[in-house]
Amino acid sequence: MALKLYNSRTRTKQDFVPLDPARVRMYVCGPTVYDYAHIGNARPVVVFDTLARLLRLIYGPGHVIYARNITDVDDKINARARDEGVSIAEVTARTTEQFHADMAALNAVPPDVEPRATGHIAQMIAMIETLIVGGHAYVADGHVLFNVPSHADYGCLSGRDVKEMLAGARVDVAPYKRDEMDFVLWKPSDVQTPGWDSPWGFGRPGWHIECSAMSLAHLGASFDIHGGGIDLIFPHHENELAQSTCANGLGTFATYWMHNGYLMVDGKKMSKSEGNFRTVRDLLQKAPGEVLRLQILSTHYRQPFDWTDTGTQEARAMLDHWYRLVDGVTADEADIPAGVHAALEDDLNTPLAIAEMHRLAHAAGQGAPDAAKQLRAGGVFLLGLFDMNAEQWFHWRPPGVVLDEADIQSRIDARIAARKAKNFAEADRIRDELVALGIQLEDGPTGTLWKVLS
């Protein structure tokens, strides 16, 4: 079947037809690097990494360009640097490295292009100048603002009516704005705030212009897919679309808009005040990254996602079962299961793909020919799973935790000897002793396996 994607702009599921099949282009809004990534940040990374894998499989790895930016110009970054008494560069370098490490742990392949806002200031200035010349932006009180009334289609992405937006706007509108809906493209910086020289004075870009300039620089005025979280539809993506279209011409920018749904934790909005804030770094202390990845993929990307500890345990048990079945099995792209591939071609239906993986696991457990190969291929090439062998998987431990594997094996051997001698009390004592150390034993037809309790 043909790849179908839900387009947020048209609010319909459409056949995906790239502008150039030899150069399929996707841009996804990346992190603002000032703190550890939370699980809400991880969801779009995993979702669009899965889509990138699918696109590379369909069009060839050399024919897909996946761009995901780093926002390293932002007032939150400035505030964090002031609080810590360090430079902006130190904050962004440290948190970018943390982000890369956490996303790699989720088996997310790095994007083909990862532009940074600070590396594209000249392009932002050039785009702003184009907007001013075209009557779509104006200078006021050291700021440059986008003139929303100049763009008749404003609101087409989010589906919001400008009059309704105005009715709900805050009363305290900046006095230098011509229209309440106008948004900042460039703003002044004082001597303690990072900034760059521009035709409008020393300052820094607004958030929205950053992505427009970076996507233009690396993907061109028109590209195929723009992705991100649903919270970005308005105002970020709406403003991106408006300024890019006005700068580059009608009909330009992204053809397909994709947005993953909101994230909750234990049925509530994630927040530090609720005590349910979950960083990827903290979650990786409890389970391997593949568990978190599978848990994210268990809900369709467009649906709200509720993160729970029970969901983590279920994903861990699922992968434990699958890892046993694919242990020692090799597979290549020819083994990719048609059912998993078809599920992902239907608007990235990962829950259906996982159901197909369950079907293959059941068949493999019954000894069906090639089922284990297909299970491995579906995980490796499409879902981003099975990055370890079974021994590595079952012997996983949280980062920084050191285990004496020789001692564990010695205890297991002693338990096996006790069971052979029918000294079951001693065997149970050794098992309980290992459980107290965080080690769970699993007896099977091939012997006794151990794993770290999550």
Buried (B, 14 or more C-beta within 10 A) or exposed (E): EEBBBBBBBEEEEBEBEBEEEEBBBBBBBBBBBBBEBBBBBBBBBBBBBBBBBBBBBBBEEEBBBBBBBBBBBBEEBBEBBEEEEEEBEEBBEBBBEBBBBBBEBBBBEEBBBBBBBBEBBEBBBBBBBBBBEEEBBBBBEBBBBBBBEBBEEBBBBBEBEBEEBEEEEEEEEEEBBEBBBBBBBBBBBEEEBBBBEBEBBBBBBBBBBBBBBBBBBBBBBBBBBBBBBBBBBBBBBBBBBBBBBBBBEEEBBBBBBBBBBBBBBBEEEBEEEEEBBBBBBEBBEBBBBBBBBBBBBBBBBBEEBBBEBEBBBBBBEBBBBBBBBBBEBEBEEEBBBEBBBBBBBBBBBBBBBBBBBEBBBBBBEEEEEBBBBBBBBBBBBBBBBBBBEBEEBBBBBEEEEEBEEEEBEEBBEBBBEBBEEEEEEBBEBBBEEBEEBBBBBEEEEEEBBBBBEB
